[in-house]
């Protein structure tokens, strides 16, 4: 395929992915917004009123960036994972594999679809957060960079899970036993400065810590880790997961069985 044909294939995959989650927006966009609203009410207003300022900001202002990032992570991941597994389950993935579409375009198309849903949901959650507290943007560029990098990483993670999953139950394993614990321990609800040196060091092994703090820096201008280091860590993981996804497609692991 020449470049123009490859771009047509990419646009087709993207159109399918966007149309899929926007068509059922009541199931894909509304639930995370309701969930985050409950977090704003319970953790932000009720519990937050009993907690002092963190880094000079009210508690609800401090946790809002982390909650937005939580919604981006969850939705970008589940969008690609469920979509690709459904394609496998319906056997339509075989048509995609026998087509002349390059494997890297398939990976790129599905991952960008997850990026789209993650960023859209994150933007809606941000709009809802404005009803609960005042928010200002310290550096808009960091918000864009970390939104894109984070959603890209978890879209690729979802694709790997979708490729390897053998049944629908396998889709929920990583969100339940990996993403949820890492997210809650990733500095969404607290600053690592409040932890002992041992737990601070252990927290730095959690990749979500870098995403949350990089995104928080874009809003508040404060971060527990260097934002540039966070961006580099994310870029390395994205490259690694892209190569893994590409290799799985090329080998047909979980696809040709």
Backbone torsions as a table, in degrees:
resi	resn	phi	psi	omega
1	UNK	NA	137.0	174.6
2	UNK	-80.3	176.9	-174.4
3	UNK	-61.7	-42.0	-178.9
4	UNK	-62.0	-40.6	179.7
5	UNK	-69.6	-37.0	177.2
6	UNK	-64.6	-39.6	178.3
7	UNK	-66.5	-35.1	175.8
8	UNK	-63.7	-42.5	177.7
9	UNK	-63.0	-42.2	178.7
10	UNK	-63.0	-44.3	179.0
11	UNK	-62.7	-36.5	179.7
12	UNK	-65.0	-45.8	178.5
13	UNK	-63.0	-43.5	179.8
14	UNK	-62.5	-43.8	180.0
15	UNK	-61.2	-41.8	179.0
16	UNK	-63.2	-43.5	-177.7
17	UNK	-67.3	-44.6	179.6
18	UNK	-66.1	-42.1	-178.9
19	UNK	-64.6	-34.9	-178.0
20	UNK	-64.2	-50.4	-175.7
21	UNK	-83.2	-22.9	176.5
22	UNK	-78.0	-28.1	178.8
23	UNK	-66.5	-32.3	179.8
24	UNK	-113.5	46.8	-175.1
25	UNK	-59.8	-25.7	178.5
26	UNK	-64.8	-29.0	179.8
27	UNK	-94.2	-26.3	-173.3
28	UNK	-101.2	-28.8	-175.2
29	UNK	-110.3	-41.1	-176.2
30	UNK	-66.8	-47.5	-177.8
31	UNK	-56.1	-47.8	179.0
32	UNK	-63.6	-30.3	177.8
33	UNK	-66.8	-41.7	178.2
34	UNK	-64.6	-43.4	179.7
35	UNK	-60.9	-46.2	180.0
36	UNK	-66.3	-33.1	177.2
37	UNK	-62.6	-38.6	177.3
38	UNK	-65.8	-38.8	175.8
39	UNK	-61.1	-42.4	-179.7
40	UNK	-61.5	-41.2	-177.4
41	UNK	-71.2	-50.2	-173.2
42	UNK	-74.9	-56.1	-176.4
43	UNK	-79.4	-36.7	-176.2
44	UNK	-77.0	-55.9	-174.7
45	UNK	-87.6	-49.1	-175.0
46	UNK	-74.2	-57.9	-180.0
47	UNK	-76.0	-38.1	-177.3
48	UNK	-61.3	-29.1	179.9
49	UNK	-68.0	-18.6	179.6
50	UNK	-95.5	-2.7	-177.3
51	UNK	-110.1	140.6	-179.9
52	UNK	-73.4	178.6	179.3
53	UNK	-67.2	151.3	175.3
54	UNK	-122.6	121.5	-177.8
55	UNK	56.3	29.9	177.0
56	UNK	84.7	9.4	-179.5
57	UNK	-121.1	149.1	174.2
58	UNK	-59.8	152.0	-174.2
59	UNK	-58.9	-42.0	-178.7
60	UNK	-65.4	-35.8	176.8
61	UNK	-66.6	-34.7	-179.2
62	UNK	-69.5	-37.6	-174.0
63	UNK	-88.3	-18.2	-177.9
64	UNK	-55.9	-47.9	178.4
65	UNK	-57.8	-39.4	178.6
66	UNK	-66.1	-38.1	179.3
67	UNK	-69.6	-37.5	175.1
68	UNK	-62.5	-44.7	179.4
69	UNK	-63.9	-35.2	177.2
70	UNK	-60.7	-42.3	179.3
71	UNK	-68.3	-35.9	177.2
72	UNK	-64.2	-45.7	-179.1
73	UNK	-60.5	-51.1	-175.2
74	UNK	-63.3	-45.6	-174.0
75	UNK	-75.9	-36.7	176.7
76	UNK	-66.1	-36.9	179.5
77	UNK	-67.5	-55.1	-173.0
78	UNK	-68.5	-27.3	179.8
79	UNK	-62.8	-49.4	-177.4
80	UNK	-73.0	-41.8	-177.5
81	UNK	-60.6	-50.5	-178.4
82	UNK	-69.3	-38.2	-178.5
83	UNK	-65.6	-47.5	-177.4
84	UNK	-69.6	-38.1	178.9
85	UNK	-66.0	-37.8	176.7
86	UNK	-61.8	-37.7	176.9
87	UNK	-63.4	-39.5	175.7
88	UNK	-65.8	-46.0	-176.4
89	UNK	-62.4	-37.2	179.8
90	UNK	-84.8	-1.5	179.0
91	UNK	68.5	8.9	179.1
92	UNK	-78.0	-12.1	177.3
93	UNK	-64.7	-26.7	179.7
94	UNK	-64.0	-37.0	177.7
95	UNK	-65.0	-36.6	179.9
96	UNK	-69.2	-39.5	-176.7
97	UNK	-71.0	-33.4	-179.2
98	UNK	-85.3	-8.0	177.1
99	UNK	-75.2	162.3	179.2
100	UNK	-75.6	5.8	179.8
101	UNK	-63.4	124.2	179.3
102	UNK	-61.1	147.4	-179.1
103	UNK	-59.8	-36.6	-178.4
104	UNK	-67.6	-27.2	176.2
105	UNK	-73.7	-33.1	176.0
106	UNK	-65.2	-46.8	178.3
107	UNK	-60.9	-45.1	-178.6
108	UNK	-64.5	-41.7	-178.5
109	UNK	-63.4	-48.5	-179.3
110	UNK	-67.1	-41.0	-178.8
111	UNK	-66.4	-39.1	178.1
112	UNK	-67.8	-30.3	174.2
113	UNK	-63.0	-42.2	176.7
114	UNK	-66.4	-37.6	176.6
115	UNK	-59.8	-42.9	180.0
116	UNK	-59.8	-47.7	-179.7
117	UNK	-66.7	-41.9	-179.5
118	UNK	-60.4	-45.1	-178.0
119	UNK	-70.6	-38.4	178.5
120	UNK	-62.8	-47.6	179.2
121	UNK	-63.6	-41.7	178.2
122	UNK	-60.5	-39.8	179.2
123	UNK	-66.0	-39.5	179.2
124	UNK	-67.2	-41.9	177.8
125	UNK	-62.8	-39.1	176.5
126	UNK	-60.0	-43.1	178.1
127	UNK	-61.6	-39.9	178.6
128	UNK	-67.2	-36.9	-178.6
129	UNK	-61.1	-28.2	-179.8
130	UNK	-65.7	-18.9	176.9
131	UNK	-78.1	-15.6	-175.4
132	UNK	-106.8	-24.4	-178.7
133	UNK	-160.3	164.0	176.1
134	UNK	-85.2	135.7	179.9
135	UNK	-131.8	137.0	174.4
136	UNK	-123.4	153.8	-178.9
137	UNK	-101.6	120.6	-179.8
138	UNK	-78.2	-44.2	-178.9
139	UNK	-148.6	104.1	-174.8
140	UNK	-63.4	-33.2	-179.4
141	UNK	-60.2	-41.4	178.7
142	UNK	-65.1	-36.6	177.7
143	UNK	-61.3	-46.2	-179.8
144	UNK	-64.9	-45.9	-176.8
145	UNK	-61.8	-48.8	-176.3
146	UNK	-74.7	-29.1	173.7
147	UNK	-63.4	-45.8	-178.2
148	UNK	-69.2	-46.1	-177.9
149	UNK	-64.2	-44.4	-178.2
150	UNK	-65.5	-47.5	179.8
151	UNK	-64.9	-33.9	177.4
152	UNK	-65.1	-45.4	-178.6
153	UNK	-61.2	-45.8	-175.9
154	UNK	-81.1	-19.1	169.8
155	UNK	-66.7	-43.1	177.7
156	UNK	-66.7	-37.7	176.1
157	UNK	-62.3	-42.2	177.7
158	UNK	-64.4	-36.1	178.7
159	UNK	-65.7	-42.6	177.9
160	UNK	-61.0	-43.9	177.7
161	UNK	-63.6	-41.8	179.6
162	UNK	-64.6	-36.4	178.9
163	UNK	-68.6	-42.6	-174.6
164	UNK	-83.6	-21.3	-176.1
165	UNK	-63.4	138.4	179.5
166	UNK	-106.7	-19.1	177.5
167	UNK	-148.3	166.5	-175.2
168	UNK	-60.5	-31.8	-179.4
169	UNK	-63.2	-27.5	-178.4
170	UNK	-67.8	-20.0	-179.1
171	UNK	-68.1	-31.2	-174.3
172	UNK	-91.0	-5.1	-175.6
173	UNK	-65.4	-52.9	-177.1
174	UNK	-65.7	-46.2	177.4
175	UNK	-58.0	-37.6	-175.5
176	UNK	-77.4	-45.9	-171.1
177	UNK	-101.6	-9.9	-179.3
178	UNK	-120.9	-59.0	-174.2
179	UNK	-64.8	-45.4	-177.2
180	UNK	-61.6	-50.1	177.9
181	UNK	-62.4	-43.1	-178.9
182	UNK	-64.0	-36.4	-179.8
183	UNK	-67.4	-46.7	-179.3
184	UNK	-67.6	-25.5	179.1
185	UNK	-99.8	14.0	-176.4
186	UNK	-101.7	20.7	176.6
187	UNK	82.4	18.4	178.1
188	UNK	-67.9	-43.3	-172.9
189	UNK	-105.7	2.1	-177.8
190	UNK	-156.2	166.2	173.7
191	UNK	-100.1	139.8	179.8
192	UNK	-66.3	-15.7	176.0
193	UNK	-63.3	-20.6	-179.7
194	UNK	-83.0	-6.7	-176.7
195	UNK	-96.1	163.0	174.8
196	UNK	-71.1	159.8	-179.2
197	UNK	-53.6	-38.2	179.8
198	UNK	-61.8	-48.3	-178.0
199	UNK	-72.6	-28.0	173.4
200	UNK	-63.0	-45.0	178.7
201	UNK	-64.8	-40.0	178.9
202	UNK	-66.4	-36.8	-179.8
203	UNK	-63.9	-29.2	-177.9
204	UNK	-71.6	-8.5	174.0
205	UNK	-84.6	-7.9	-179.4
206	UNK	-89.9	113.0	-177.5
207	UNK	-62.9	-26.9	-178.6
208	UNK	-68.1	-25.4	176.5
209	UNK	-58.0	-40.7	-178.5
210	UNK	-69.7	-37.4	179.3
211	UNK	-67.0	-48.3	-177.4
212	UNK	-63.0	-44.2	-177.1
213	UNK	-72.9	-34.9	175.0
214	UNK	-64.0	-41.0	178.5
215	UNK	-69.5	-39.3	178.7
216	UNK	-63.9	-35.0	178.0
217	UNK	-62.7	-36.3	177.8
218	UNK	-63.6	-31.2	179.2
219	UNK	-86.5	-51.9	-168.2
220	UNK	-106.4	-17.9	-177.4
221	UNK	80.7	12.9	177.3
222	UNK	-125.3	148.3	-178.9
223	UNK	-158.8	145.0	177.9
224	UNK	-80.0	-16.2	178.8
225	UNK	-133.4	160.6	179.9
226	UNK	-64.2	121.4	-178.6
227	UNK	-58.7	-35.8	178.8
228	UNK	-66.9	-39.6	175.4
229	UNK	-62.2	-40.0	178.6
230	UNK	-60.4	-43.4	-180.0
231	UNK	-64.3	-39.6	179.2
232	UNK	-66.0	-43.2	178.5
233	UNK	-59.6	-45.4	179.5
234	UNK	-62.9	-43.8	-178.9
235	UNK	-61.6	-39.9	178.7
236	UNK	-64.4	-45.0	178.9
237	UNK	-64.1	-39.2	179.5
238	UNK	-62.5	-46.3	178.5
239	UNK	-60.7	-44.6	-179.9
240	UNK	-61.8	-46.8	-177.3
241	UNK	-71.0	-31.3	175.8
242	UNK	-64.1	-44.6	179.7
243	UNK	-65.8	-37.4	177.7
244	UNK	-65.2	-45.4	178.8
245	UNK	-60.4	-43.9	-179.8
246	UNK	-62.9	-42.1	179.8
247	UNK	-65.0	-41.1	179.5
248	UNK	-62.8	-40.7	177.7
249	UNK	-66.5	-42.6	-179.2
250	UNK	-64.6	-37.5	179.2
251	UNK	-80.9	-17.7	-177.8
252	UNK	72.7	22.5	179.9
253	UNK	-65.5	126.1	-178.9
254	UNK	76.8	1.3	-177.1
255	UNK	-116.9	-37.9	-178.0
256	UNK	-106.8	70.1	-179.8
257	UNK	-135.9	NA	NA
